[in-house]
Amino acid sequence: MIRQLIISVFLFLLPVILFSQVTSSYDKKKDTVINEGNTKLTLPTLLVKNNFDYKKVLQQIKEDSSFYKAFRNLRILNYTSYNDIKMLNKDGSIKASLFSKTEQQRKNNCRTMQVLEEKTTGDFYDSKHNYNYLTAELYAALFFTKESVCGETNIVKGKSISTNNTGGISKHKEQLKMLFFNPGKKIPGIPFIGDKLDLYDEHAKKVYDYRLDIEEYNGILCYVFSITPKEDLSNSKKDDVIVDAMITKFDMQTMEVLYRNYSLSYKAGVYDFDVSMEVEMQRVGDLIVPRILRYKGNWDVIFKKRERAIFTATLFNYKKEEQ
């Protein structure tokens, strides 16, 4: 009996022991830098020595759709959300704000939203209860539902976000979705930077370095993929940098995104922006869904007033639609 107990305890602790040995060994060893053409990829030496198929993992990362799917999962679930949006003055004081608690209900293949609580300050709304700020309008496009929406699914295969046949605010919304759900892909219609947002083409490989690590995140072993600008860029090459940093954590078993943090900035003649976003995911049954989304942004577009904003979306109480 004692022997069986010892064996059981050892088998239970084995993954922890191995993981501790890996991280401990990793701390004592230098990283391995792999150069392929213009691409510089940094890997922990332990992965290289174990003939790790990094090319396969990188291809999976490049083709990832789990981040987009996590947000499409919102269309088929009941959930509650705290929405905290603050529009700021230049000195950081609050110019206008909204704090609300909303509840999405899905029934008979349709979803609706109820506002359970709401408090606003400043000129968040105009006299017709429309948003006075584009940031708020874009937030609403992601998380708020005014009327009943029916017939939606969470399928992403064959689905793509496009700016075709759109204009004005609708086009801006689609561009935001492309930037948010597919960071690292080209976005048409944005002057000067649309092509520079592609983090995987040959031009980007001259500007950015790539790193792949392994770490534990909320008790789950993850690949951590980081993209940062090269340190030795010339001034002309620095003008091609849009993404200041992007860190994504992928579940090693399922390759689903569990966490993403990225910051972007750029200055052009007609606009400038400096924004950062952080998204934490959680699992609900067999689905990955957003848990917390944090945004901080400062941007200015010609013919528009500069907007400085901070917002946090906290989503919880997820439930599947009863059949």
C-alpha positions as CSV (number, residue, x, y, z in Angstrom):
1,M,0.0,0.0,0.0
2,I,2.8,2.4,1.0
3,R,4.7,1.5,-2.2
4,Q,1.6,2.2,-4.3
5,L,1.1,5.5,-2.5
6,I,4.7,6.6,-3.2
7,I,4.4,5.7,-6.9
8,S,1.1,7.6,-7.1
9,V,2.5,10.7,-5.5
10,F,5.6,10.5,-7.8
11,L,3.4,10.2,-10.9
12,F,1.3,13.1,-9.8
13,L,4.4,15.3,-9.2
14,L,6.4,14.2,-12.2
15,P,5.1,16.9,-14.6
16,V,5.8,19.6,-11.9
17,I,9.3,18.2,-11.4
18,L,10.1,18.1,-15.1
19,F,8.7,21.6,-15.6
20,S,10.8,22.9,-12.7
21,Q,13.9,21.2,-14.2
22,V,13.3,22.7,-17.6
23,T,12.8,26.3,-16.3
24,S,15.8,25.9,-13.9
25,S,18.0,24.7,-16.7
26,Y,16.8,27.3,-19.0
27,D,17.8,30.1,-16.5
28,K,21.4,28.8,-16.6
29,K,21.7,28.6,-20.4
30,K,22.0,31.0,-23.1
31,D,19.4,31.4,-25.8
32,T,19.9,30.1,-29.3
33,V,19.5,32.6,-32.1
34,I,18.5,31.2,-35.5
35,N,19.0,33.3,-38.5
36,E,17.2,32.4,-41.7
37,G,17.6,35.1,-44.3
38,N,16.4,38.3,-42.7
39,T,14.5,36.4,-40.0
40,K,16.0,36.4,-36.5
41,L,14.3,33.9,-34.1
42,T,15.4,33.4,-30.5
43,L,14.7,30.1,-28.9
44,P,15.6,28.5,-25.5
45,T,18.6,26.2,-26.0
46,L,16.7,23.3,-24.5
47,L,14.2,23.4,-27.3
48,V,16.9,23.4,-29.9
49,K,18.7,20.5,-28.4
50,N,15.5,18.5,-28.3
51,N,15.0,18.9,-32.1
52,F,11.9,21.1,-31.5
53,D,9.9,21.6,-34.7
54,Y,9.7,25.4,-34.3
55,K,8.8,25.9,-38.0
56,K,5.6,24.0,-37.5
57,V,4.7,26.0,-34.4
58,L,5.5,29.3,-36.1
59,Q,3.2,28.4,-39.0
60,Q,0.4,27.5,-36.6
61,I,0.9,30.9,-34.9
62,K,0.8,32.7,-38.2
63,E,-2.4,31.0,-39.2
64,D,-4.1,31.3,-35.8
65,S,-7.8,32.0,-35.7
66,S,-8.5,31.1,-32.1
67,F,-8.3,34.7,-31.0
68,Y,-10.9,35.8,-33.4
69,K,-13.0,32.7,-32.6
70,A,-12.9,33.6,-28.8
71,F,-14.7,36.8,-29.6
72,R,-17.2,35.1,-32.0
73,N,-18.0,32.8,-29.1
74,L,-19.6,35.8,-27.5
75,R,-22.4,35.6,-30.1
76,I,-23.6,32.3,-28.9
77,L,-23.4,32.7,-25.1
78,N,-25.2,34.3,-22.2
79,Y,-22.8,36.5,-20.2
80,T,-22.6,39.6,-18.0
81,S,-20.2,42.5,-18.6
82,Y,-18.9,45.4,-16.6
83,N,-18.0,48.2,-19.0
84,D,-15.7,51.0,-17.8
85,I,-14.9,53.7,-20.4
86,K,-13.0,56.9,-19.5
87,M,-12.3,59.8,-22.0
88,L,-9.4,61.8,-20.7
89,N,-8.1,65.4,-20.9
90,K,-4.5,66.2,-21.8
91,D,-3.5,66.3,-18.1
92,G,-5.1,62.8,-17.5
93,S,-8.2,64.1,-15.8
94,I,-11.5,62.5,-16.7
95,K,-13.4,64.4,-19.4
96,A,-16.3,62.0,-19.8
97,S,-17.0,58.5,-18.7
98,L,-19.4,55.6,-18.7
99,F,-19.7,52.7,-16.3
100,S,-22.3,50.1,-16.9
101,K,-23.3,46.6,-16.2
102,T,-24.9,44.8,-19.1
103,E,-26.3,41.3,-19.6
104,Q,-26.5,39.4,-22.9
105,Q,-29.2,36.9,-23.2
106,R,-29.4,34.3,-26.0
107,K,-32.7,32.5,-26.7
108,N,-34.2,30.8,-29.7
109,N,-31.0,31.5,-31.7
110,C,-31.2,35.2,-31.1
111,R,-29.3,37.5,-28.7
112,T,-30.3,40.6,-26.9
113,M,-28.7,42.9,-24.4
114,Q,-30.1,44.5,-21.3
115,V,-28.5,47.4,-19.4
116,L,-28.7,46.6,-15.8
117,E,-26.9,49.6,-14.5
118,E,-25.4,52.7,-16.1
119,K,-23.7,55.9,-14.9
120,T,-22.2,58.6,-17.2
121,T,-20.3,61.8,-16.6
122,G,-19.5,64.7,-18.9
123,D,-20.5,64.8,-22.5
124,F,-20.3,61.0,-23.1
125,Y,-23.7,61.2,-25.0
126,D,-25.1,63.9,-27.1
127,S,-28.7,65.2,-26.7
128,K,-30.0,62.3,-28.8
129,H,-28.1,59.7,-26.7
130,N,-25.6,59.1,-29.4
131,Y,-21.9,58.7,-28.6
132,N,-19.8,61.8,-28.7
133,Y,-16.6,59.9,-29.0
134,L,-15.5,57.5,-31.7
135,T,-13.7,55.4,-29.2
136,A,-17.0,54.8,-27.4
137,E,-18.7,54.0,-30.6
138,L,-16.1,51.4,-31.6
139,Y,-16.3,49.8,-28.1
140,A,-20.1,49.6,-28.6
141,A,-19.6,47.9,-31.9
142,L,-17.6,45.2,-30.2
143,F,-19.6,44.6,-27.0
144,F,-23.1,46.2,-27.2
145,T,-26.2,45.1,-28.9
146,K,-29.1,47.5,-29.4
147,E,-31.6,45.2,-31.0
148,S,-32.2,41.5,-31.3
149,V,-29.6,39.7,-33.5
150,C,-30.5,36.3,-34.8
151,G,-28.9,33.4,-36.7
152,E,-25.3,33.9,-35.7
153,T,-22.7,31.2,-35.1
154,N,-19.2,31.1,-33.8
155,I,-17.8,29.6,-37.0
156,V,-14.6,31.2,-38.2
157,K,-13.6,29.0,-41.1
158,G,-14.4,30.8,-44.3
159,K,-15.2,34.0,-42.4
160,S,-13.1,37.1,-42.9
161,I,-13.3,40.7,-41.9
162,S,-13.3,43.0,-44.8
163,T,-13.6,46.8,-45.6
164,N,-15.2,46.1,-49.0
165,N,-18.4,48.0,-49.6
166,T,-18.0,50.0,-46.4
167,G,-17.3,53.7,-45.7
168,G,-17.2,56.2,-43.0
169,I,-17.6,54.9,-39.4
170,S,-18.5,51.4,-40.7
171,K,-15.2,51.2,-42.5
172,H,-13.4,52.4,-39.3
173,K,-15.1,49.7,-37.3
174,E,-14.0,47.0,-39.8
175,Q,-10.5,48.3,-39.7
176,L,-10.5,48.2,-35.9
177,K,-11.8,44.6,-36.0
178,M,-9.0,43.6,-38.4
179,L,-6.4,45.3,-36.2
180,F,-7.8,43.8,-33.1
181,F,-8.6,40.2,-34.2
182,N,-5.8,39.8,-36.7
183,P,-2.8,41.8,-35.5
184,G,0.1,41.3,-37.9
185,K,-2.0,41.2,-41.0
186,K,-2.3,43.9,-43.7
187,I,-5.2,46.3,-43.3
188,P,-6.4,48.1,-46.5
189,G,-7.4,51.7,-46.6
190,I,-5.2,53.1,-43.8
191,P,-2.8,55.7,-45.4
192,F,0.9,55.1,-45.0
193,I,0.7,52.1,-42.7
194,G,-1.7,49.5,-44.1
195,D,1.1,47.3,-45.5
196,K,3.5,48.0,-42.6
197,L,1.1,46.1,-40.2
198,D,2.0,42.8,-41.8
199,L,4.4,41.3,-39.2
200,Y,5.3,38.2,-41.2
201,D,6.3,39.4,-44.7
202,E,9.9,39.8,-45.9
203,H,9.9,43.6,-45.2
204,A,8.8,43.0,-41.6
205,K,11.6,40.5,-41.0
206,K,14.1,43.3,-41.6
207,V,12.5,45.4,-38.9
208,Y,11.3,42.9,-36.2
209,D,12.9,40.1,-34.1
210,Y,10.9,37.1,-33.1
211,R,11.2,35.0,-29.9
212,L,9.5,31.8,-28.8
213,D,9.6,30.7,-25.1
214,I,7.8,28.2,-22.9
215,E,6.2,29.2,-19.6
216,E,3.4,28.4,-17.3
217,Y,0.3,30.7,-17.4
218,N,-2.5,30.1,-14.9
219,G,-1.4,26.6,-14.5
220,I,-1.2,25.8,-18.2
221,L,2.1,25.3,-20.2
222,C,2.2,27.8,-23.0
223,Y,4.2,28.9,-26.0
224,V,5.0,32.6,-25.6
225,F,5.6,34.2,-28.9
226,S,7.0,37.8,-28.9
227,I,7.6,40.3,-31.6
228,T,9.7,43.4,-31.0
229,P,11.6,45.9,-33.2
230,K,15.2,45.2,-33.9
231,E,17.6,47.2,-31.7
232,D,20.0,48.3,-34.4
233,L,17.5,50.0,-36.8
234,S,18.5,53.0,-38.8
235,N,16.3,56.1,-38.5
236,S,14.7,55.4,-41.8
237,K,13.9,51.8,-40.8
238,K,12.4,53.0,-37.5
239,D,9.8,54.8,-39.6
240,D,8.6,51.3,-40.6
241,V,7.9,50.2,-37.1
242,I,4.2,50.2,-36.1
243,V,4.2,47.5,-33.5
244,D,6.3,48.4,-30.4
245,A,5.7,44.9,-28.9
246,M,3.3,42.0,-29.2
247,I,3.3,39.1,-26.8
248,T,0.9,36.1,-27.2
249,K,0.5,33.0,-25.1
250,F,-0.7,29.8,-26.7
251,D,-1.9,26.7,-24.9
252,M,0.7,24.1,-25.9
253,Q,-1.9,21.4,-26.2
254,T,-4.6,23.2,-28.2
255,M,-2.6,26.1,-29.7
256,E,-5.5,28.4,-28.5
257,V,-4.6,32.0,-27.5
258,L,-4.9,32.4,-23.8
259,Y,-3.4,35.9,-23.5
260,R,-2.3,38.7,-25.8
261,N,-0.7,42.1,-25.1
262,Y,0.3,44.5,-27.8
263,S,1.2,48.2,-28.3
264,L,1.2,50.2,-31.5
265,S,2.3,53.7,-32.3
266,Y,2.9,55.8,-35.4
267,K,3.1,59.5,-36.4
268,A,2.2,60.6,-39.9
269,G,1.3,64.0,-41.4
270,V,-2.5,63.6,-41.1
271,Y,-2.8,61.4,-38.0
272,D,-0.9,59.8,-35.1
273,F,-1.7,57.1,-32.5
274,D,-0.3,55.4,-29.5
275,V,-2.4,52.5,-28.3
276,S,-2.0,49.4,-26.2
277,M,-4.4,46.4,-25.7
278,E,-4.3,43.5,-23.3
279,V,-6.7,40.5,-23.4
280,E,-7.0,37.7,-20.9
281,M,-8.9,34.6,-21.9
282,Q,-10.7,31.9,-19.9
283,R,-12.2,28.5,-20.7
284,V,-16.0,27.9,-20.5
285,G,-16.7,24.3,-21.2
286,D,-15.1,23.6,-24.5
287,L,-14.9,27.2,-25.5
288,I,-12.2,29.9,-25.0
289,V,-13.8,33.3,-24.3
290,P,-12.5,36.8,-23.2
291,R,-12.3,37.4,-19.5
292,I,-10.8,40.9,-19.3
293,L,-9.9,43.4,-22.1
294,R,-7.9,46.5,-21.3
295,Y,-7.2,49.4,-23.7
296,K,-5.3,52.6,-23.4
297,G,-5.1,54.9,-26.4
298,N,-4.2,58.4,-27.6
299,W,-4.9,59.2,-31.2
300,D,-5.6,62.0,-33.5
301,V,-7.1,61.9,-37.0
302,I,-7.4,64.9,-39.4
303,F,-10.9,66.5,-39.1
304,K,-11.4,64.7,-35.8
305,K,-10.7,65.8,-32.3
306,R,-7.9,64.0,-30.5
307,E,-9.2,61.3,-28.2
308,R,-7.4,59.9,-25.1
309,A,-9.2,57.0,-23.6
310,I,-8.9,54.1,-21.2
311,F,-11.4,51.3,-21.1
312,T,-11.8,47.9,-19.4
313,A,-14.3,45.2,-20.3
314,T,-14.8,42.5,-17.7
315,L,-16.9,39.6,-18.8
316,F,-18.2,36.8,-16.6
317,N,-21.1,34.6,-15.7
318,Y,-21.0,32.8,-19.0
319,K,-23.7,30.3,-19.8
320,K,-24.6,28.4,-22.9
321,E,-28.0,28.8,-24.4
322,E,-30.4,26.2,-23.1
323,Q,-31.6,23.9,-25.9
